Amino acid sequence: MKQLSLQEELQANAYPGRGIVIGKTPDGTKAVTAYFIMGRSENSRNRVFVEDGEGIRTQAFDPSKLTDPSLIIYAPVRVLGNKTIVTNGDQTDTIYEGMDKQLTFEQSLRSREFEPDAPNYTPRISGILHMENGRYNYAMSILKSNNGNPDACNRYTFAYENPVAGEGHFIHTYMHDGNPLPSFEGEPKLVGILDDMDAFTDMLWNSLNPDNKVSLFVRYIDIATGAYETKIVNKNK
């Protein structure tokens, strides 16, 4: 698989929707994850990321303008021991609760499907980073309708063991803007990761469409110690 430029992928797509990036720094010492949200409606754009314990949650920037919280207010990131869970919806909680009961990442998601937002049927994308004894692996999942048919749910899980330094994978909800919005297709995209967290955060934020971007979360985790650093960027300030 050819490694793509994450910057170019984002700059060329006005509306990838919500996106997850997971990988490893070129120096091999840090696990990396990023999550961004975008929006076309006032309700979707009226959000910010805020820290919540070891994770984050979305909240309304202006509570008086919040209309339907069901698919936009959730915890995108939660930490369960040495596992970091990143998703585009409340399935974060489903994965957390399932894995806390010794289910696997994939088993935990069996109770969930794509979002009930016809006609888009937005895919549920999820990722998990696992660090143990100085070793690191990650997995990504997408639950999507069968080519827009809500009667069938297609489930894909991609697992990456011993990730290569400097490489990561990028999955997002929509191929591009449209009506209805076309679901992501294929494997997560192979992309490059940077050692410098500030530079990586700036690259991501500045590459997202300025009209549609809403919030960005980036975390670098020391694989040896589990210590992490987090950056949040919100368009609404």
ROSE-4610 file (N, C-alpha, C; in Angstrom, 1 decimal, always signed):
// ROSE-4610
residu = [M/M/M/K/K/K/Q/Q/Q/L/L/L/S/S/S/L/L/L/Q/Q/Q/E/E/E/E/E/E/L/L/L/Q/Q/Q/A/A/A/N/N/N/A/A/A/Y/Y/Y/P/P/P/G/G/G/R/R/R/G/G/G/I/I/I/V/V/V/I/I/I/G/G/G/K/K/K/T/T/T/P/P/P/D/D/D/G/G/G/T/T/T/K/K/K/A/A/A/V/V/V/T/T/T/A/A/A/Y/Y/Y/F/F/F/I/I/I/M/M/M/G/G/G/R/R/R/S/S/S/E/E/E/N/N/N/S/S/S/R/R/R/N/N/N/R/R/R/V/V/V/F/F/F/V/V/V/E/E/E/D/D/D/G/G/G/E/E/E/G/G/G/I/I/I/R/R/R/T/T/T/Q/Q/Q/A/A/A/F/F/F/D/D/D/P/P/P/S/S/S/K/K/K/L/L/L/T/T/T/D/D/D/P/P/P/S/S/S/L/L/L/I/I/I/I/I/I/Y/Y/Y/A/A/A/P/P/P/V/V/V/R/R/R/V/V/V/L/L/L/G/G/G/N/N/N/K/K/K/T/T/T/I/I/I/V/V/V/T/T/T/N/N/N/G/G/G/D/D/D/Q/Q/Q/T/T/T/D/D/D/T/T/T/I/I/I/Y/Y/Y/E/E/E/G/G/G/M/M/M/D/D/D/K/K/K/Q/Q/Q/L/L/L/T/T/T/F/F/F/E/E/E/Q/Q/Q/S/S/S/L/L/L/R/R/R/S/S/S/R/R/R/E/E/E/F/F/F/E/E/E/P/P/P/D/D/D/A/A/A/P/P/P/N/N/N/Y/Y/Y/T/T/T/P/P/P/R/R/R/I/I/I/S/S/S/G/G/G/I/I/I/L/L/L/H/H/H/M/M/M/E/E/E/N/N/N/G/G/G/R/R/R/Y/Y/Y/N/N/N/Y/Y/Y/A/A/A/M/M/M/S/S/S/I/I/I/L/L/L/K/K/K/S/S/S/N/N/N/N/N/N/G/G/G/N/N/N/P/P/P/D/D/D/A/A/A/C/C/C/N/N/N/R/R/R/Y/Y/Y/T/T/T/F/F/F/A/A/A/Y/Y/Y/E/E/E/N/N/N/P/P/P/V/V/V/A/A/A/G/G/G/E/E/E/G/G/G/H/H/H/F/F/F/I/I/I/H/H/H/T/T/T/Y/Y/Y/M/M/M/H/H/H/D/D/D/G/G/G/N/N/N/P/P/P/L/L/L/P/P/P/S/S/S/F/F/F/E/E/E/G/G/G/E/E/E/P/P/P/K/K/K/L/L/L/V/V/V/G/G/G/I/I/I/L/L/L/D/D/D/D/D/D/M/M/M/D/D/D/A/A/A/F/F/F/T/T/T/D/D/D/M/M/M/L/L/L/W/W/W/N/N/N/S/S/S/L/L/L/N/N/N/P/P/P/D/D/D/N/N/N/K/K/K/V/V/V/S/S/S/L/L/L/F/F/F/V/V/V/R/R/R/Y/Y/Y/I/I/I/D/D/D/I/I/I/A/A/A/T/T/T/G/G/G/A/A/A/Y/Y/Y/E/E/E/T/T/T/K/K/K/I/I/I/V/V/V/N/N/N/K/K/K/N/N/N/K/K/K]
num = [1/1/1/2/2/2/3/3/3/4/4/4/5/5/5/6/6/6/7/7/7/8/8/8/9/9/9/10/10/10/11/11/11/12/12/12/13/13/13/14/14/14/15/15/15/16/16/16/17/17/17/18/18/18/19/19/19/20/20/20/21/21/21/22/22/22/23/23/23/24/24/24/25/25/25/26/26/26/27/27/27/28/28/28/29/29/29/30/30/30/31/31/31/32/32/32/33/33/33/34/34/34/35/35/35/36/36/36/37/37/37/38/38/38/39/39/39/40/40/40/41/41/41/42/42/42/43/43/43/44/44/44/45/45/45/46/46/46/47/47/47/48/48/48/49/49/49/50/50/50/51/51/51/52/52/52/53/53/53/54/54/54/55/55/55/56/56/56/57/57/57/58/58/58/59/59/59/60/60/60/61/61/61/62/62/62/63/63/63/64/64/64/65/65/65/66/66/66/67/67/67/68/68/68/69/69/69/70/70/70/71/71/71/72/72/72/73/73/73/74/74/74/75/75/75/76/76/76/77/77/77/78/78/78/79/79/79/80/80/80/81/81/81/82/82/82/83/83/83/84/84/84/85/85/85/86/86/86/87/87/87/88/88/88/89/89/89/90/90/90/91/91/91/92/92/92/93/93/93/94/94/94/95/95/95/96/96/96/97/97/97/98/98/98/99/99/99/100/100/100/101/101/101/102/102/102/103/103/103/104/104/104/105/105/105/106/106/106/107/107/107/108/108/108/109/109/109/110/110/110/111/111/111/112/112/112/113/113/113/114/114/114/115/115/115/116/116/116/117/117/117/118/118/118/119/119/119/120/120/120/121/121/121/122/122/122/123/123/123/124/124/124/125/125/125/126/126/126/127/127/127/128/128/128/129/129/129/130/130/130/131/131/131/132/132/132/133/133/133/134/134/134/135/135/135/136/136/136/137/137/137/138/138/138/139/139/139/140/140/140/141/141/141/142/142/142/143/143/143/144/144/144/145/145/145/146/146/146/147/147/147/148/148/148/149/149/149/150/150/150/151/151/151/152/152/152/153/153/153/154/154/154/155/155/155/156/156/156/157/157/157/158/158/158/159/159/159/160/160/160/161/161/161/162/162/162/163/163/163/164/164/164/165/165/165/166/166/166/167/167/167/168/168/168/169/169/169/170/170/170/171/171/171/172/172/172/173/173/173/174/174/174/175/175/175/176/176/176/177/177/177/178/178/178/179/179/179/180/180/180/181/181/181/182/182/182/183/183/183/184/184/184/185/185/185/186/186/186/187/187/187/188/188/188/189/189/189/190/190/190/191/191/191/192/192/192/193/193/193/194/194/194/195/195/195/196/196/196/197/197/197/198/198/198/199/199/199/200/200/200/201/201/201/202/202/202/203/203/203/204/204/204/205/205/205/206/206/206/207/207/207/208/208/208/209/209/209/210/210/210/211/211/211/212/212/212/213/213/213/214/214/214/215/215/215/216/216/216/217/217/217/218/218/218/219/219/219/220/220/220/221/221/221/222/222/222/223/223/223/224/224/224/225/225/225/226/226/226/227/227/227/228/228/228/229/229/229/230/230/230/231/231/231/232/232/232/233/233/233/234/234/234/235/235/235/236/236/236/237/237/237]
x = [+0.8/+0.0/+0.9/+0.6/+1.3/+1.0/+2.1/+1.9/+1.4/+0.3/-0.3/+0.1/+0.1/+0.3/-1.0/-1.0/-2.2/-2.6/-1.7/-2.0/-2.7/-2.2/-2.8/-4.2/-4.4/-5.7/-6.7/-6.4/-7.3/-7.6/-6.5/-6.7/-7.6/-7.6/-8.3/-9.7/-10.1/-11.5/-12.2/-13.2/-13.8/-14.6/-15.1/-15.9/-15.7/-14.6/-14.4/-15.2/-15.9/-16.7/-16.0/-16.0/-15.2/-14.0/-12.9/-11.7/-10.9/-10.3/-9.4/-8.1/-7.0/-5.6/-5.0/-4.3/-3.5/-2.2/-1.1/+0.2/+1.3/+2.5/+3.7/+4.6/+5.3/+6.2/+7.5/+8.1/+9.3/+10.4/+10.5/+11.6/+11.2/+10.0/+9.5/+9.1/+9.1/+8.9/+7.5/+6.7/+5.4/+4.3/+3.2/+2.0/+1.2/+0.6/-0.1/-1.5/-2.4/-3.8/-4.3/-5.2/-5.9/-7.3/-8.2/-9.6/-10.1/-10.8/-11.4/-12.9/-13.6/-15.0/-15.2/-16.1/-16.5/-18.1/-18.6/-20.0/-20.5/-21.7/-22.3/-23.5/-24.2/-25.3/-24.9/-25.7/-25.4/-25.3/-26.2/-26.1/-24.8/-24.3/-23.0/-21.8/-21.9/-20.8/-20.8/-21.9/-22.0/-21.4/-20.1/-19.5/-18.1/-17.6/-16.2/-15.8/-14.5/-13.9/-13.5/-13.7/-13.2/-12.7/-11.6/-11.0/-12.0/-12.0/-12.9/-12.1/-11.5/-10.7/-9.5/-9.2/-8.1/-8.6/-9.9/-10.4/-10.9/-11.8/-12.4/-13.9/-14.7/-16.1/-16.4/-17.5/-18.0/-19.0/-19.1/-20.2/-20.6/-21.8/-22.3/-21.5/-21.1/-20.4/-21.4/-22.6/-23.7/-24.8/-25.1/-26.1/-27.5/-27.7/-29.0/-29.3/-28.3/-28.5/-28.5/-28.4/-28.4/-29.8/-30.0/-31.3/-31.4/-30.6/-30.7/-29.3/-29.1/-27.8/-27.5/-28.4/-28.3/-27.0/-26.7/-25.5/-24.3/-24.4/-23.3/-22.6/-23.3/-22.7/-22.4/-21.1/-20.6/-19.2/-18.6/-17.2/-16.4/-15.6/-14.9/-13.7/-13.1/-11.9/-12.1/-11.8/-11.8/-10.6/-10.1/-8.9/-9.3/-9.0/-9.3/-7.9/-7.3/-6.0/-5.0/-4.4/-3.4/-4.0/-5.3/-6.0/-6.6/-6.4/-7.0/-8.0/-9.3/-10.4/-10.7/-10.8/-11.2/-12.3/-13.4/-14.5/-15.2/-16.1/-16.9/-18.3/-18.5/-19.9/-19.9/-21.1/-21.2/-20.8/-20.4/-19.8/-18.5/-17.9/-16.8/-17.1/-18.3/-18.8/-19.0/-19.6/-19.9/-18.6/-17.5/-16.2/-15.6/-15.7/-15.1/-15.8/-17.1/-17.8/-17.6/-17.5/-17.3/-15.9/-14.9/-13.6/-13.3/-14.0/-13.9/-14.5/-15.3/-15.9/-15.2/-14.0/-13.1/-13.5/-14.4/-14.8/-13.6/-13.5/-12.5/-13.1/-12.3/-12.7/-13.8/-13.6/-14.6/-15.9/-15.7/-16.9/-17.8/-17.1/-17.8/-18.7/-18.2/-19.0/-20.1/-20.2/-21.3/-22.7/-22.8/-24.2/-24.5/-23.6/-23.8/-23.8/-24.4/-24.5/-24.1/-24.2/-24.1/-25.1/-24.9/-25.8/-27.2/-28.3/-29.6/-30.0/-29.1/-29.3/-29.6/-30.7/-31.1/-31.1/-30.8/-30.3/-28.8/-28.1/-26.6/-26.1/-26.8/-26.4/-24.9/-24.5/-23.1/-22.4/-21.3/-20.6/-20.1/-20.0/-19.4/-17.9/-17.0/-15.6/-15.0/-14.1/-13.6/-12.1/-11.3/-9.9/-9.6/-8.6/-8.1/-6.6/-5.9/-4.5/-4.2/-3.3/-3.0/-1.5/-1.0/+0.4/+0.6/+1.6/+1.9/+3.3/+4.0/+5.4/+6.3/+6.1/+6.9/+6.5/+5.5/+5.0/+3.7/+3.4/+2.3/+1.6/+0.3/-0.5/-1.8/-2.4/-3.7/-4.6/-5.9/-6.9/-7.9/-8.5/-9.5/-10.7/-11.9/-13.1/-14.1/-14.8/-15.9/-17.1/-18.3/-19.6/-20.4/-20.8/-21.4/-22.6/-23.5/-24.6/-24.1/-24.9/-24.5/-24.8/-23.9/-24.1/-25.4/-25.6/-26.8/-28.0/-28.0/-29.1/-29.1/-30.0/-30.0/-30.4/-30.8/-31.2/-30.0/-28.8/-27.6/-26.5/-25.8/-24.6/-23.4/-22.4/-21.1/-20.1/-19.4/-18.4/-17.0/-16.1/-14.7/-13.8/-12.9/-11.9/-10.5/-9.6/-8.2/-7.3/-6.4/-5.5/-4.1/-3.3/-1.9/-1.0/-0.3/+0.6/+2.1/+2.8/+4.1/+4.2/+3.4/+3.4/+4.8/+4.9/+6.2/+6.4/+7.5/+7.8/+7.6/+6.9/+6.7/+5.4/+4.7/+3.5/+2.3/+1.2/-0.1/-1.2/-2.4/-3.6/-4.7/-5.4/-6.4/-7.7/-8.8/-10.1/-11.1/-12.0/-13.0/-14.4/-15.4/-16.8/-17.2/-16.8/-17.4/-16.3/-16.5/-15.6/-15.3/-16.5/-16.4/-17.8/-18.0/-19.3/-20.3/-21.5/-22.6/-23.9/-24.9/-26.3/-27.0/-27.1/-26.6/-25.1/-24.5/-23.0/-22.6/-21.6/-21.1/-20.2/-20.4/-19.6/-18.2/-17.3/-15.9/-15.8/-14.9/-14.7/-13.3/-13.1/-11.7/-11.1/-9.8/-8.9/-8.6/-8.3/-7.8/-6.6/-6.4/-5.3/-4.0/-2.9/-1.6/-1.1/-0.7/-0.2/+1.0/+1.7/+2.9/+2.6/+3.4/+3.2/+4.5/+4.4/+5.5/+6.0/+7.3/+7.8/+7.3/+7.2/+6.8/+5.3/+4.8/+3.4/+2.8/+3.4/+2.9/+2.8/+3.8/+3.8/+2.7/+2.5/+1.5/+0.1/-0.1/-1.4/-1.7/-0.7/-0.9/-1.1/-0.4/-0.7/-2.1/-2.6/-3.9/-5.0/-4.9/-5.9/-5.9/-4.7/-4.6/-5.0/-5.0/-5.4/-6.9/-7.6/-9.0/-9.7/-10.8/-11.6/-12.0/-11.6/-11.9/-13.3/-14.2/-15.7/-16.3/-15.8/-16.5/-15.8/-14.5/-13.9/-14.4/-14.5/-15.1/-14.1/-13.5/-12.6/-11.6/-10.4/-9.4/-8.8/-8.5/-7.9/-6.6/-5.5/-4.3/-3.6/-3.2/-2.5/-1.3/-0.2/+1.1/+1.3/+1.5/+1.6/+3.0/+3.8/+5.1/+4.8/+5.3/+5.1/+5.7/+6.8/+7.5/+6.9/+6.4/+5.9/+4.4/+3.7/+2.3/+1.9/+2.9/+2.7/+2.3/+1.3/+0.8/+0.7/+0.7/+0.4/-0.7/-1.6/-2.8/-2.9/-3.4/-3.7/-5.1/-5.8/-7.2/-7.2/-7.8/-8.0/-9.5/-10.1/-11.6/-11.7/-12.5/-12.8/-13.6/-14.5/-15.3/-14.5/-14.3/-13.4/-14.2]
y = [-1.2/+0.0/+1.2/+2.2/+3.4/+4.3/+4.9/+5.9/+7.2/+7.7/+8.9/+10.1/+11.3/+12.5/+12.8/+12.8/+13.1/+14.6/+15.4/+16.8/+17.0/+16.3/+16.4/+15.7/+14.6/+13.9/+14.9/+15.6/+16.5/+17.7/+18.3/+19.5/+19.3/+18.0/+17.7/+17.3/+17.2/+16.7/+17.8/+18.5/+19.5/+18.9/+17.6/+17.1/+15.6/+15.2/+13.8/+13.4/+14.4/+14.1/+14.1/+12.9/+12.7/+11.8/+12.0/+11.1/+10.7/+9.5/+9.0/+8.6/+9.1/+8.7/+8.0/+6.9/+6.2/+5.7/+5.8/+5.4/+5.5/+5.6/+5.6/+6.7/+7.4/+8.4/+7.8/+8.6/+8.1/+7.6/+8.2/+7.7/+6.5/+6.0/+4.8/+4.8/+6.0/+6.0/+6.4/+6.9/+7.4/+6.8/+6.4/+6.0/+7.3/+7.4/+8.7/+8.4/+9.3/+9.2/+10.6/+10.8/+12.1/+11.8/+12.7/+12.6/+14.0/+14.2/+15.5/+15.3/+16.4/+16.5/+17.7/+17.5/+18.6/+18.7/+19.7/+19.9/+20.8/+20.5/+21.3/+22.1/+21.5/+22.2/+23.1/+24.0/+24.8/+24.0/+23.0/+22.1/+21.3/+20.8/+20.1/+21.0/+22.3/+23.2/+23.8/+23.7/+24.3/+23.4/+23.0/+22.1/+22.4/+21.9/+22.0/+20.7/+20.4/+19.3/+19.8/+19.1/+19.4/+18.2/+18.3/+17.2/+16.7/+15.3/+14.7/+13.5/+13.7/+12.7/+12.5/+11.2/+10.9/+11.0/+11.2/+11.3/+12.6/+12.7/+14.0/+13.7/+14.8/+14.7/+15.9/+15.8/+17.0/+17.7/+19.0/+19.7/+20.9/+21.4/+22.5/+23.8/+24.5/+25.7/+26.8/+26.8/+27.7/+26.8/+26.5/+25.5/+26.0/+27.3/+27.8/+27.4/+27.0/+26.7/+25.2/+24.4/+22.9/+22.4/+21.7/+21.2/+19.7/+18.9/+17.4/+16.9/+16.5/+16.1/+14.7/+13.9/+12.4/+11.9/+12.5/+12.0/+12.9/+14.0/+14.9/+15.2/+14.8/+14.9/+13.5/+13.3/+12.0/+12.1/+11.0/+10.9/+10.3/+11.0/+10.4/+9.6/+9.9/+9.3/+8.9/+7.6/+7.1/+6.2/+6.1/+5.3/+4.2/+2.9/+1.8/+1.1/+1.4/+0.8/+1.2/+0.2/+0.5/+0.6/+0.8/+0.9/+2.3/+2.9/+4.2/+3.9/+4.3/+4.1/+5.4/+5.4/+6.6/+6.3/+7.0/+6.7/+8.0/+7.8/+9.0/+9.0/+8.3/+8.3/+7.7/+7.4/+6.9/+5.4/+4.8/+3.5/+3.4/+4.6/+4.6/+3.9/+4.3/+3.7/+2.2/+1.8/+0.4/-0.5/+0.1/-0.6/-0.7/+0.5/+0.5/-0.5/-0.5/-1.5/-2.9/-3.2/-4.5/-5.0/-4.2/-4.7/-4.7/-4.0/-4.0/-5.4/-6.0/-7.3/-8.5/-8.2/-9.1/-9.5/-8.7/-8.9/-8.3/-8.7/-8.1/-6.8/-6.0/-4.8/-5.1/-6.2/-6.5/-7.1/-7.9/-8.4/-7.3/-6.3/-5.2/-4.4/-4.4/-3.6/-4.4/-5.7/-6.5/-6.0/-5.3/-4.8/-3.5/-2.9/-1.6/-1.7/-0.7/-0.6/+0.8/+1.2/+2.5/+3.4/+4.8/+5.7/+5.7/+6.0/+6.0/+7.3/+7.9/+9.2/+9.2/+8.5/+8.4/+9.7/+9.9/+8.8/+8.6/+9.2/+9.1/+7.8/+7.3/+6.1/+6.2/+7.3/+7.5/+6.3/+5.9/+4.8/+5.1/+4.1/+4.2/+3.8/+4.7/+4.4/+4.4/+3.4/+3.3/+2.8/+3.2/+2.7/+2.4/+1.5/+1.2/+1.1/+1.7/+1.6/+0.9/-0.1/-1.0/-1.0/-0.7/-0.7/-1.6/-2.5/-3.4/-3.9/-3.7/-4.2/-3.6/-2.3/-1.7/-2.0/-2.8/-3.1/-2.4/-2.2/-1.4/-2.0/-2.0/-2.4/-1.6/-1.6/-0.9/-1.5/-1.2/-1.7/-0.6/-0.8/+0.2/-0.6/+0.0/-0.7/+0.3/-0.2/+0.6/-0.3/+0.2/-0.4/+0.5/-0.1/+0.7/+0.0/+0.8/+0.2/-0.5/-1.4/-2.1/-1.2/-0.4/+0.5/+1.4/+1.9/+2.7/+1.9/+0.6/-0.2/-0.4/+0.1/+0.1/-1.3/-2.2/-3.5/-4.4/-4.0/-4.8/-4.0/-4.5/-3.8/-4.6/-3.9/-4.5/-4.1/-5.1/-4.9/-5.2/-4.3/-4.5/-4.1/-4.9/-4.6/-4.8/-3.9/-3.9/-3.8/-4.8/-4.9/-4.7/-3.9/-3.6/-3.9/-5.0/-5.4/-4.9/-4.5/-4.0/-2.9/-1.9/-0.8/-0.3/+0.1/+0.6/+2.0/+2.4/+3.8/+4.7/+5.8/+6.8/+6.6/+5.4/+5.1/+5.2/+5.5/+5.5/+5.1/+5.0/+4.8/+5.8/+6.1/+7.2/+6.6/+6.7/+6.3/+7.5/+7.7/+8.8/+8.3/+9.1/+8.6/+8.7/+9.8/+10.0/+10.1/+9.5/+9.6/+11.1/+11.9/+13.3/+13.9/+15.1/+15.8/+15.2/+15.3/+14.8/+14.7/+14.3/+14.2/+13.1/+11.9/+11.6/+11.5/+11.6/+11.5/+10.1/+9.9/+8.5/+8.0/+6.8/+6.2/+5.9/+6.0/+5.6/+4.2/+4.0/+2.7/+2.2/+0.9/+0.3/+0.3/-0.1/-0.1/+1.3/+1.4/+2.7/+3.1/+4.4/+4.8/+4.9/+4.4/+4.5/+5.9/+6.5/+7.9/+8.0/+9.1/+9.4/+10.1/+9.9/+10.5/+11.3/+12.4/+13.2/+13.0/+13.3/+13.2/+14.4/+15.6/+16.8/+16.9/+16.9/+16.9/+18.2/+19.3/+20.6/+20.8/+20.3/+20.4/+19.5/+18.3/+17.4/+18.0/+18.5/+19.2/+20.3/+21.2/+22.3/+21.9/+20.8/+20.3/+19.8/+19.0/+18.5/+19.7/+20.6/+21.6/+22.5/+22.9/+23.8/+23.2/+21.8/+21.1/+20.9/+20.9/+20.7/+21.9/+21.7/+22.7/+23.8/+25.1/+26.1/+26.3/+26.1/+26.3/+25.2/+23.9/+22.8/+22.2/+22.6/+22.0/+22.5/+21.7/+22.1/+21.9/+20.7/+20.5/+19.4/+19.4/+18.4/+18.0/+16.7/+16.2/+15.4/+15.6/+14.9/+14.4/+13.2/+12.6/+11.8/+12.1/+11.4/+10.6/+9.3/+8.5/+7.8/+7.9/+7.3/+5.8/+5.0/+3.6/+2.9/+3.3/+2.7/+3.0/+4.2/+4.6/+4.8/+5.0/+5.3/+6.8/+7.6/+9.0/+9.6/+10.6/+11.1/+12.7/+13.2/+14.7/+14.9/+15.8/+16.0/+17.4/+17.6/+18.9/+18.9/+20.0/+20.2/+21.5/+21.5/+22.8/+22.9/+24.0/+24.2/+25.4/+25.4/+26.5/+27.6/+27.1/+28.0/+28.2/+29.5/+29.8/+30.8]
z = [+0.0/+0.0/+0.0/-0.9/-1.0/+0.2/+0.8/+1.9/+1.3/+1.8/+1.3/+2.2/+1.7/+2.5/+3.2/+4.5/+5.3/+5.0/+4.9/+4.5/+3.2/+2.2/+0.9/+0.9/+1.6/+1.7/+2.3/+3.3/+4.0/+3.2/+2.6/+1.8/+0.6/+0.0/-1.2/-0.9/+0.4/+0.7/+1.6/+1.1/+1.8/+3.0/+2.9/+3.9/+4.1/+4.8/+5.2/+6.4/+7.0/+8.1/+9.4/+10.1/+11.3/+11.0/+11.5/+11.2/+12.4/+12.2/+13.3/+12.6/+13.2/+12.8/+14.0/+13.7/+14.7/+14.1/+14.9/+14.3/+15.4/+14.8/+15.7/+15.1/+16.0/+15.6/+14.9/+14.0/+13.3/+14.3/+15.4/+16.4/+17.1/+16.9/+17.5/+19.0/+19.6/+21.0/+21.4/+20.5/+20.9/+20.0/+20.7/+20.0/+19.8/+18.6/+18.3/+17.9/+18.3/+17.8/+17.7/+16.7/+16.5/+16.1/+16.5/+16.1/+15.8/+14.7/+14.4/+14.0/+14.2/+13.8/+12.9/+12.0/+11.1/+11.1/+10.6/+10.6/+9.4/+8.9/+7.9/+8.5/+9.5/+10.1/+11.3/+11.7/+12.8/+14.1/+14.2/+15.4/+15.5/+14.3/+14.3/+14.6/+14.1/+14.3/+15.7/+16.4/+17.7/+18.8/+18.6/+19.5/+19.8/+21.0/+21.3/+22.0/+22.0/+22.8/+24.1/+25.2/+26.5/+27.1/+27.9/+28.6/+29.7/+29.8/+30.8/+31.4/+32.5/+33.1/+32.2/+31.8/+30.9/+29.5/+29.2/+27.9/+27.6/+26.6/+26.2/+25.9/+25.9/+25.5/+24.6/+23.9/+23.2/+24.0/+23.9/+24.5/+23.6/+23.9/+23.1/+23.4/+22.4/+22.6/+23.1/+22.5/+22.9/+23.3/+24.5/+24.9/+24.4/+24.2/+23.8/+22.4/+21.6/+20.2/+19.9/+21.0/+20.9/+20.6/+19.5/+19.2/+19.5/+18.8/+19.0/+19.4/+20.7/+21.2/+20.9/+20.3/+20.3/+19.6/+18.5/+17.7/+17.8/+18.5/+18.5/+19.9/+20.9/+22.3/+22.8/+23.0/+23.4/+23.8/+24.3/+24.7/+23.6/+22.8/+21.7/+22.2/+23.4/+23.9/+25.3/+25.6/+27.0/+27.2/+28.4/+28.7/+29.7/+29.3/+30.2/+30.4/+31.6/+31.9/+30.9/+30.2/+29.1/+27.7/+27.7/+26.4/+26.2/+25.0/+24.7/+23.6/+23.8/+22.9/+22.2/+20.9/+20.1/+19.2/+19.2/+18.3/+17.9/+16.9/+16.4/+17.0/+18.2/+18.7/+20.1/+20.6/+22.0/+22.0/+20.9/+21.0/+21.7/+22.0/+22.9/+24.2/+24.8/+26.0/+25.9/+24.7/+24.4/+24.4/+23.8/+23.8/+25.2/+25.9/+27.2/+28.1/+28.1/+29.0/+28.6/+27.3/+26.8/+27.2/+26.9/+27.2/+28.7/+29.5/+30.9/+31.4/+30.6/+30.9/+30.1/+29.7/+29.0/+27.6/+27.0/+25.6/+24.7/+23.5/+22.6/+22.0/+21.4/+20.7/+19.7/+18.9/+17.9/+18.5/+19.5/+20.2/+20.8/+21.4/+22.1/+21.1/+19.8/+18.8/+18.1/+18.5/+17.9/+18.1/+19.2/+19.6/+18.9/+18.1/+17.5/+16.0/+15.4/+13.9/+13.5/+12.3/+11.8/+12.4/+12.3/+12.9/+12.2/+13.0/+12.4/+11.8/+11.0/+10.4/+8.9/+8.6/+7.2/+6.5/+5.2/+4.3/+4.3/+5.3/+5.2/+5.9/+6.9/+7.7/+7.9/+8.6/+8.9/+9.5/+9.0/+9.6/+11.0/+11.9/+13.2/+13.0/+13.2/+13.1/+14.5/+14.8/+16.1/+16.0/+17.1/+17.1/+18.6/+18.7/+20.1/+20.0/+21.0/+21.1/+22.4/+22.3/+23.4/+23.6/+24.8/+25.2/+26.4/+26.3/+27.4/+27.3/+28.4/+28.5/+27.4/+27.1/+26.0/+24.6/+24.4/+23.1/+22.8/+21.5/+21.1/+19.9/+19.9/+18.7/+18.7/+17.6/+17.5/+16.5/+16.6/+15.6/+15.3/+14.2/+13.7/+13.2/+13.4/+12.9/+12.2/+11.3/+10.7/+10.6/+11.0/+10.9/+9.9/+8.8/+7.8/+7.1/+6.6/+5.9/+4.6/+4.1/+2.8/+1.6/+1.3/+0.1/+0.3/+1.5/+1.7/+2.1/+2.1/+2.5/+4.0/+4.7/+6.2/+6.8/+5.9/+6.4/+6.6/+6.2/+6.4/+6.9/+7.9/+8.4/+8.1/+7.4/+7.1/+8.2/+8.7/+9.8/+9.4/+9.5/+9.2/+10.3/+10.6/+11.7/+11.1/+11.3/+10.8/+12.0/+12.2/+13.3/+12.8/+13.6/+13.2/+14.4/+14.2/+15.3/+15.0/+16.0/+15.8/+14.8/+14.9/+13.9/+13.6/+12.3/+11.8/+12.2/+12.7/+13.1/+11.9/+12.2/+11.2/+10.3/+10.6/+9.8/+10.7/+10.1/+10.7/+9.7/+10.2/+9.4/+9.7/+8.6/+8.7/+8.1/+9.0/+8.5/+8.8/+7.9/+8.1/+7.7/+8.0/+7.8/+6.4/+5.7/+4.3/+3.3/+2.1/+1.0/+0.6/+0.6/+0.2/+0.5/+0.2/+0.4/-0.6/-0.2/-1.1/-0.4/-1.2/-0.6/-1.3/-0.6/+0.7/+0.7/+1.9/+2.1/+1.8/+0.9/+0.6/+1.7/+2.3/+3.3/+2.9/+3.8/+3.6/+3.0/+2.0/+1.4/+1.5/+1.6/+1.6/+2.9/+2.9/+4.1/+4.6/+5.9/+6.4/+5.6/+5.3/+4.4/+5.2/+4.6/+5.1/+5.0/+6.1/+6.1/+7.0/+6.8/+7.6/+8.9/+10.0/+11.3/+11.5/+12.3/+12.7/+14.1/+14.4/+15.7/+16.6/+15.9/+16.6/+16.7/+18.0/+18.2/+17.8/+18.1/+17.7/+16.2/+15.5/+14.0/+13.4/+14.0/+13.6/+13.8/+15.0/+15.3/+14.3/+14.1/+13.2/+11.8/+11.3/+10.0/+9.8/+10.8/+10.7/+10.7/+11.6/+11.8/+10.6/+10.1/+9.0/+7.6/+7.6/+6.4/+6.3/+7.4/+7.4/+6.7/+6.0/+5.4/+6.4/+6.2/+7.2/+7.6/+6.6/+6.8/+7.7/+7.4/+8.0/+9.3/+9.5/+10.7/+12.0/+13.0/+14.3/+15.4/+15.6/+16.7/+16.3/+17.0/+16.8/+18.1/+18.3/+19.5/+19.0/+19.6/+19.3/+20.6/+20.6/+21.8/+21.4/+22.1/+21.9/+23.3/+23.2/+24.4/+24.3/+25.4/+25.5/+25.7/+24.7/+24.7/+25.9/+26.3/+27.5/+28.8/+29.0/+30.3/+30.4/+29.2/+29.2/+29.5/+29.8/+30.0/+28.6/+28.7/+27.5/+27.5/+26.3/+26.2/+25.2/+25.5/+24.7/+24.2/+23.0/+22.5/+22.0/+22.2/+21.7/+21.0/+19.8/+19.1/+18.8/+19.2/+18.9/+18.0/+17.0/+16.2/+17.0/+17.8/+18.7/+20.0/+20.2/+21.4/+22.3]
